[in-house]
Amino acid sequence: MPGLTLPRHRLGAVLAGVTLLAAGVAVQATATPAAAATPHRILFDNAHAETAGNADWIVSTSQPDPLGQDSSPSAETDWTGALSSWGVALQKTGDYSLKTATSALTYGGSSATDLSNFDTLVLPEPNTLFTTAEKTAIMTFVKNGGGLFMISDHTGADRNNDGEDALEILNDLMSNNSVDSTDPFGFSIDSLSISSDYPSAISDSSNPVLHGSFGTVTKSLIASGTTATLKPADNANVKGLLYRTGYSGNTGAFFATSTFGSGRVAFWGDSSPIDDGTGQSGNTLYDGWNDSGATNAALALNATEWLSGGSGSGGGDGGGGSTCTSAQLLGNNGFESGSSTWAASSGVITNSGSESARTGSYYAWLDGYGSARTDTLSQSVTVPSACTTATLSFYLHVDTAETSTSTAYDTLKVQVLNSSGTVLSTLATYSNLNAASGYTQRSFNLAAYAGQTVTLKFTGTEGSTLQTSFVIDDTALNVS
């Protein structure tokens, strides 16, 4: 690492124009953790053509609140929709609060169906692509402790004829988002159309999805569906729970689970198992929920419980559950994905050869112009409420043209802000007096912010003469 850098001038190699538009990157509203006595909060999506064609993937025609159709349902026909059996079964326990999203998915907003108000999001065969902002919201929600239930269908199941089917849409969510597009869940959905099968459960008596409070899972059902290919090298927590006949290991997984950050993920390869055979007039439905050769109801309900943090260990915090999974929570923590996840001043995240990354090619470079300037770098993150250890760390290199050994002309502040932008704590202030060759790791205890969504912010302020460069790489927020 050079000991002295001349005043910088942004060149073409420098990434410019990083914006604050990505949801989950700007300051976000604090998600309310679910206390033990609080019902698990489930949001079913109906904003992406889930009722197109013959589909009817809703728990009730009363939206967003199914209780508007019947406040105390005792039979699945008390609510109208092909998912009403699922919804009514959860409602009857008294442990769940259900809502339906009918508009764009957000995280950190003021809407009643904003993801920050829920523990689990169910995507029951979406048939329109998620927007860039929606994908950021979903992935940030999961990373920060939410549960995500993705239900696909076979290739070509394009119910609204827009050129996209559910498996393409869910693969796009996982592989083309601003939070983490490097196979974050450790699996991809196969482009297959499997006409029929009864996938069998693996032998694992301790698994809370296969052996949960709603019963034991032995088989599921494929009535035109698909499977997933697992990639444990990308995410060691991915696990196939039910497999297509003749398959095992990393291929042919019909039902799989994984984790991301402090959240949990479940995948199901067909919508037929969640279909209870009744719904709105004019739809052609199939009763897979009650299929006598499968245990689909137990699988759906146990998985919902697990995703919401309500059963045992083995996954993320579930939006406020009683467990904490050791994890690193910052997205794009080494800056190798360029501007994704971080909010930064123009040119801060760069691969310029004028400074050096600690690892990889990219790093964050604040100030260094030799003129009056303020640069910022920030990311919003939720510290899971059940975690007792939370350590922020980063590597910092400071070089300067200042010659004073006593006056801090240029400074870098490291701060924690709340959802209103108020500074909760200034963790440290560095200056030209901290100049040294190479990187030094800095660490801070953030356990006091457990259960809160906070913004971690670096602010570099440079005076009118003589440059000071604050160079950051390999950030982390490790919780346990």
Secondary structure, DSSP 8 states (H G I E B T S, - for coil): --S--------TTS-----S-STTTS---------TTS-EEEEEE-SSSTTSTT----S-SS-S-GGGT-SS--SGGGS-STTHHHHHHHHHHTSEEEEEE-S---SSSSSTT-GGG-SEEEEES--S---HHHHHHHHHHHHTT-EEEEE---TT--TT-SS--HHHHHHHHHHS-SS--S-TTSEEE----B--B--EE---TT-TTTEETTEE--B--BSSB--EEE-TTT-TT-EEEEE-TT--TTS-EEEEEEEETTEEEEEES-SGGG-BS--STT----B-TT-TT--HHHHHHHHHHHHTT-S-SSS--TTT-S----EE--TTTTSTTTTSS-EE-TT-EE--TTS--SSSS-EEEEE-SSSSEEEEEEEEEE--TT-S-EEEEEEEEEEES---SS---SEEEEEEE-TTS-EEEEEEEEEGGG--SS-EEEEEE-GGGTT-EEEEEEEEEE-SSS-EEEEEEEEEEEE-
